[in-house]
Amino acid sequence: MILISTVIVAIMLLAAVAALLFKNHVAAVAAVGILSLALSVLFVILKAPDVAMTEAAVGAGLSALVLALGLRRLGLWQIESSNSTQSSIQKSGEHTDA
């Protein structure tokens, strides 16, 4: 049980550091969600299922949703692939030539 708790705490620490270091805001929100889910698993191990359910619902679900909606409202919600970047470059090039 101590080994499992140690692994979960290590996952939580990695997720917290990742949330701080990611340049992409969407990835940081995902890391915070992983942190919250790991915390809820830790609460289950500590035999507090009511706290675990609350943490999973509020921490991972609602908080991640509020953060994602805030990013969208601020215009920071950007998931770009190479295809969409290339098509936007081509579209901007077509408008400047005309």
Beta strands, then each sheet from edge to edge (+ up, - down):
end
